[in-house]
Amino acid sequence: NDMPATEYEIYGTGVLSSHITNLINRMGTDRISYKGFEPAHKVLPKAKLFLQTSISENFSLSVLEAMAFGIPVVTSDIPGHAMGTVYFDSIKQIADKVKQLLTDDALWGIF
């Protein structure tokens, strides 16, 4: 709510797809949309920020793809995701880190 011009797009498919769609519908917002699967080369060039919210991940190709496009990544503290990332431990921290990155030009310049 602090950043009304910010839009969020969720990509990917899996067992939670319908749950995500239902949650967005219940929220009644047009600022969050679930897109399903789209190839990274079509989505990432338009992205300003990449969130990887998995709490366990052996190897995240999507994080590497985002970094290859020069996009700052907000991710949980998973070993091996050390460069070009901002870590979070809770949902509130996700929101705080995203807001901080999008509003702090000096921090943004680091990434």
C-alpha positions in Angstrom: 0.0 0.0 0.0 3.0 2.3 0.5 3.9 2.1 -3.2 0.6 2.2 -5.2 2.3 2.5 -8.6 4.2 -0.8 -8.1 2.8 -3.9 -9.9 3.7 -7.4 -9.1 3.7 -10.3 -11.6 4.0 -13.9 -10.4 5.3 -16.5 -12.9 5.6 -20.3 -12.7 3.4 -23.3 -12.4 2.9 -25.9 -9.8 0.7 -27.3 -7.1 -0.1 -23.9 -5.7 -1.2 -22.3 -8.9 -4.9 -22.3 -8.1 -4.3 -21.2 -4.5 -2.3 -18.2 -5.8 -5.0 -17.3 -8.2 -7.7 -17.6 -5.5 -5.6 -15.5 -3.1 -5.2 -12.7 -5.6 -8.9 -12.7 -6.4 -9.8 -12.6 -2.7 -7.4 -9.7 -2.2 -9.3 -7.7 -4.9 -6.2 -6.0 -6.2 -5.3 -5.3 -9.8 -1.6 -4.7 -8.8 -0.8 -8.4 -8.5 -1.3 -10.8 -11.4 -0.5 -14.5 -11.8 0.9 -15.2 -15.3 1.7 -18.9 -15.1 4.6 -20.1 -17.3 6.4 -17.7 -19.6 10.0 -18.1 -20.9 12.5 -16.1 -19.0 13.8 -14.4 -22.1 10.4 -12.8 -22.6 9.8 -11.8 -19.0 13.1 -10.8 -17.5 14.0 -7.9 -19.9 10.9 -6.0 -18.6 11.5 -6.8 -14.9 12.9 -4.2 -12.4 13.3 -6.6 -9.5 13.2 -10.4 -9.0 11.8 -12.2 -5.9 12.7 -15.8 -5.2 10.6 -16.7 -2.3 11.5 -20.4 -2.0 12.7 -21.4 1.5 14.7 -24.3 0.1 16.2 -24.6 -3.3 19.2 -26.8 -4.4 20.0 -24.7 -7.4 17.9 -21.8 -8.7 18.3 -21.4 -12.4 15.7 -18.5 -12.3 18.0 -16.5 -9.9 20.9 -17.0 -12.2 18.8 -15.9 -15.2 17.7 -12.8 -13.4 21.2 -12.0 -12.4 22.4 -12.5 -16.0 19.9 -9.8 -17.0 21.3 -7.5 -14.3 18.2 -7.6 -12.2 18.5 -7.2 -8.4 17.3 -10.4 -6.6 15.5 -10.6 -3.3 15.7 -14.1 -2.0 15.7 -16.2 1.2 19.1 -16.9 2.7 19.9 -20.0 0.7 23.5 -21.1 0.6 25.0 -20.3 -2.8 22.9 -17.2 -3.5 25.5 -14.7 -2.3 26.2 -12.3 -5.1 23.7 -9.6 -6.2 21.0 -10.6 -3.7 19.2 -9.1 -0.7 18.1 -11.7 1.9 14.9 -12.0 3.8 13.6 -14.1 6.7 9.9 -13.3 6.8 7.0 -12.0 4.7 7.3 -8.5 6.3 11.0 -8.5 5.5 10.2 -9.2 1.8 8.0 -6.1 1.7 10.6 -4.0 3.5 13.4 -5.1 1.3 11.5 -4.5 -1.9 10.4 -1.1 -0.7 14.0 -0.3 0.4 15.4 -1.3 -3.0 12.8 0.6 -5.0 13.1 3.8 -3.0 16.8 4.0 -2.0 18.8 5.2 -5.1 22.2 4.6 -3.3 21.2 1.0 -2.5 19.8 0.4 -6.0 23.1 1.6 -7.4 25.0 -1.2 -5.7 23.0 -3.7 -7.7 
